[in-house]
């Protein structure tokens, strides 16, 4: 069932490079290999929630920018639960690792519409530069695949057997992403090339080309034991991309030092998790 959902998400994003699909298949091949050798149980789930995308649109640290450049994200997740063995329908030999760690695989998608907010585009500003900034619009859609190691400071085994219990966690991992930006100006064509429509700092700093990038992911959250075989989850994620082109903008960082940081996002997601074995 999990692979079927993955396939459906991939088919809806046919521009995804074939090596991203191959990576997905390798991840689940690895999952099955580890299961055969060590034994563990499966969990699957779905997540959804708002995404605040931090990019070269807007002003760093500006509340209006943070609220305005907000999109959405969805995903499907799979866990290796080492505290319970599916091959014998029994608990695993208790160790600190299998009672406090889970390995999470994920395929997710997020999209955010982007524009400039903050003092530089305030209605009181009537300069050509301000008008050009107000005319800049864009979006980016990102498909991510990767793994995170989740740490539960409380006992996973105790949580699994106690409906109504909370299980806080933190996690760290890496993801491989395919991004597809779009940037344009309401003043006319030629954004990134023509001074008539492009703020000077963005000359040669705009692209609509898709690409791939690695990112690091860290999150903090908690599960709520709904039933013996299902959990609810809330998760606050920080994801940092090792590229400044994910949003389609990249002003020269040596000249415009305020735009030296790579693109990153914060995603607050809620999810439902079901135990298969």
N, C-alpha and C positions, 0 to 999 in steps of 0.2 A: 504493500500500500504506500509506504514511504517513497519508494522509487517511482511509483506511478505519479504521485504528486509532484516530485522533482521533474519528471518528464513534462508534465503539463505546464509547469512554470517556465521551463526552457523553451517549449514550443511557442509560448507567448512572447518570447524575446529572441527571435531567430537570428538577430544580428550578433549574438554572443559568439565569440570565436570558438572553433571546434576544440581547441586545447583546453578551454575552460570546462567544456562538457567532459573531456577525457579526465580532467582533474577530479570532477565530481564522481565519476565511475571508480577512479582509483581510491578515493576516500572510502567508499562503501565496500570496495574489494578489501581494503585494509581492515575495515570493521569486521568483515566476515572471517578474515584470516586470524585476527586476534581472538575472536570468539571461539574459533575451532581449537586454538592452542591453549587459551587460558580460561575460557568460560565466563560469560557475563550475561546480563539481561538487557533488553532494549526498551527505550522510551522514545516516543515521537510526540511532536507537538507543532503548534502554529503560534506565531507572534505577530502583533500589529501595534502601531503607535506613531506619534508625531516625531518628526526629525527636524532639528535645528541645524542647518548647514552653514558653517563658518567659512567664508570664501573672500574673494577680492571684491565682491559686491558689498557696498555699505561701509560702515565704520566699525573698527575693532572695539569691542566692549560696549557698543551702543545697544540699549534695550530695544529701540525701535527696529534696528537691524536684526537682532536676535529673534524678535517676534515676527517680523515681516518675512524673512527668508526661512520659512518653516514649511516642510513638506510632509510626506508620509512614508512609512516603510512597512513591508510585510515580509514574512519569512516562514520557512519550515525548518524544524530542528530535530535532531536525533541525538540521543544520549547512549553512551555505554555506562551501564550501572554495574560497578564491580562488586557491590555488596551482596548481590543475589545471582546465583548461577542458573541460567535457563536450561543447561544440559541435564541438571538433576532436580530441578524445581526445589532448590534448597539454598540456604544462606551460604555464602562463601566463608572460608576460614577467616576469622576476624583478624584484620591487620589495620594499622592506622590509615594506610592508603585507601583500601577498598571501603572504609567506613567514613571517609572524609573527602573523597575526590570522585568526580565524574568527568568524562570526556565528551564534549559537545561538538557535533558537526552541524553546519548550518548552510542553507542556501537562502539568501535574502535579496530583496529589491527595494530601493528607495528612489523617490523622485521629488525634486524641490524646484519650484519656480523662484527666480532670483531677480532682484533689482536693487538699485541704490536707495538707501535710507540714510537719515541723519542730517547733520547741519549743512553739509555741502549741497544738498538738494532741497533745502528749505525754500518755501515759496517766496521768501523775501529776497532770495538771491536771483538776480536777473542776468548774470554774465553768460556768455556763450558756453563756457565750461560747465556751469550749472545746468543749462538747458541740455547739453550733450549728455551729462550724467543722468538726468531725468529720462532721457530718451533711450538709454541702454536697458535692455531687458534680456533675460536668459533663463535657462533651466539646465538641470543635469539629472540624468537617470543613471543609477549605479546598481549593477548586479554583483553580489558578493558571494564567495564560497570560502569556507575555511573551518578551522577548529579552535576551540578554547578549552583550557583545563579549568574546571570550576572547583573551588575549595569551599567546603561546608565545615565551619568550625564545630558545629554540633553533629551528633551521630546520625548518619544517613539511615542506618538500620532502625534506630528508634523512631525517626521521623516517618519512615515507610509504614510502620505499624500503628500510627497514631493519628487518625483523622482529626482535623482541627488544629494541628500543630504547625508552627512556622519553622522554616529552615533557611536562614540567611546564608548568602554566599558571596564570594568575590571570584572574578575570573580574569584570565589573561590568555591571549591567543593572537593568531595572525590570520589574515584573509587575503585572497587574491580577487581583484575586482576588475570588471569591465565597465568603463564609464562612457557616456554618450552625451556631450554637452551641446547646447544650442545658444548662441549669442547673436543678437540683432539690435538694430536701432529703429525706433519709431520715426526718426527723422529721415530715414532713407537707407538704401543699400550702401555697403562699403565699410561697415564697422570693422575697425582694426587696420584699415588701409587709408581711408580718406579723412583728412582733417576737418572737412565740412560736417561730418557726423560723429567723429571719434574724439573724445578727450585726449589730449596729447600724450598723457601717460600710458594710454592703451594702444598707441600706434605700434604695430608688430607684436602686440601682446594679446591677441584674440585668436581663438581657433574654434572651429566646429567639428574637428576631427575626433573620432572615438579613439580610445586607447585602453591599456591595461596598467594596473598598478598594484603593488603590495601595500598592505596597511597593518597596523598594530591595533588590537582591540582590547579594551579593559572595561569591566563592568562591575556593578554592585547591585544586589537585588535580594529577593527572598521568594521562597515557595510557600504556598499554603496547601496543606493536605486536605483536599476536598473529599476524596474517598480513598479506599485502599489502593485503587488502580488509577487515580487521577489527581493531578495537582493544578492549582492556579499559580501563576508566576508574574511578578513585576520586576523589571530589569532596567536600570539606567546605564546606558552604554556611552563610552567615549571611543571614537574611531579616528585615527590619524593616518592620512594617506601620505605615502612617500612621493608625492608629486604636487605641483601647484597648478596643474592643468585640468583637474577634475571638473572645475566649474567653467572651463573654457577661457579663463582670463589668467594672464601671468605678466604683469608689468615688470620691467627690468628691476630686479631686487637691489642692484647696486646703486640705482638712481632713486628709486621710490622705496625707501627702506621700510615704510609703514606696511608694505605688502610682501615682506620677506618670508612670512610663515606659509607652510603648505596648507592645503585644504584639509578640514577636519569637520566632524559632526558630533552632535549629541543626540541620542535616540532613546526616548522613554517608551518602552514597549511592555505590553501585557500579553500573557500567553496562557495556553491550555496544554497540558502535558498528559499523555496517556501511557500507561505501562503495558507493554505488549506481552512480556513473559514474566 
